[in-house]
Amino acid sequence: MTQSVIVQVGQCGNQIGCRFWDLALREHAHFNKKGFYDDTTGTFFHNPNGDSCGDNGRIQQLKARAVLLDMEEGVISEILKGPLGEIFDSTQLLTGVSGAGNNWAVGHMTYGSSSRDKIVDQLRKAAEQCHCLQSFFLIHSMGGGTGSGLGTKVLRLLEDEFPERTRHWSRC
């Protein structure tokens, strides 16, 4: 069983990421009507209160294999208040206060440099929950600001910290 971690960066990345999680949960519910934690469920989710080894234990609670990053609190706060809020663990989130103001350099250099250790720590924690980490999916924007600047910084961090893992990215 291989696992993937979704990394959502900035407003656009987090909003698109929520659509992914909504579809993943619907697909899971459609195909897994008996509520067992299996290999296909374990690709994007982990079962923290039950069997997380994938040997068909009952699902107690599903948590997303994700890291949510934004230098403004607003979008992630809305996600946590919404219907998908319970699939994200508070240890998977990293937010700031002011945002990058549609400026690539602020997202990349200012927030990327000052938050580097925290971001790497979040990525490592997500990777440690996987028994066989296959890849990272990075969802971010390229229009300027946190998604583009911090997103490209995170892509570089993934390359440096996890060189043997595949990195996929989707730009909004």
C-alpha positions, 0 to 999 in steps of 0.5 A: 500500500502506497500513500500520497500527501497533499500539500495545499498552499495559499488561498487558491491551493486550499480552496482547490484542495478542499474540492479534491477532499470533497470528491475523495470522500464521496468516492470513498463512501461510494465504493466502501459501503462497509466502512473498512480501512483498506489500501485504497482508503489509505492512499490519501487518508489515515485512520488515527483511532483505529487500524492504520496498517491497512489490514481491513480494520474498521474505520473509526475516524478518517484524517486527510494526509495533508498539509495546509499552508497559508500566510493568512488565517481566513481561508483555512479558518473557513475550511475548519468551520466547514463540512470538511473541517473534521478531516484535518488535524490541527497539527497539519496546519500552518498559517500566518497573519498578513499574507503576501499581498499578491507579491511572489517575492514576499511569499517566496523569500519572506515567508518561505525563509522565515517559515522553512523549519516549520514547513519542513517539520509539517512535511516530515510529520505527514510523511512519518504517518505513511508506511510507504510514502510514494509522492507529494501533490502540491496544489498552489497558484501562480498568480502572485502571493502566497500560493505562487511564492511560498508554493515554489519554495515548498516545491524546492523544500520537497526536492531537498528533503524528499529527493527520492519521492515523486512530486506532482504539482497543480497550478491554479 
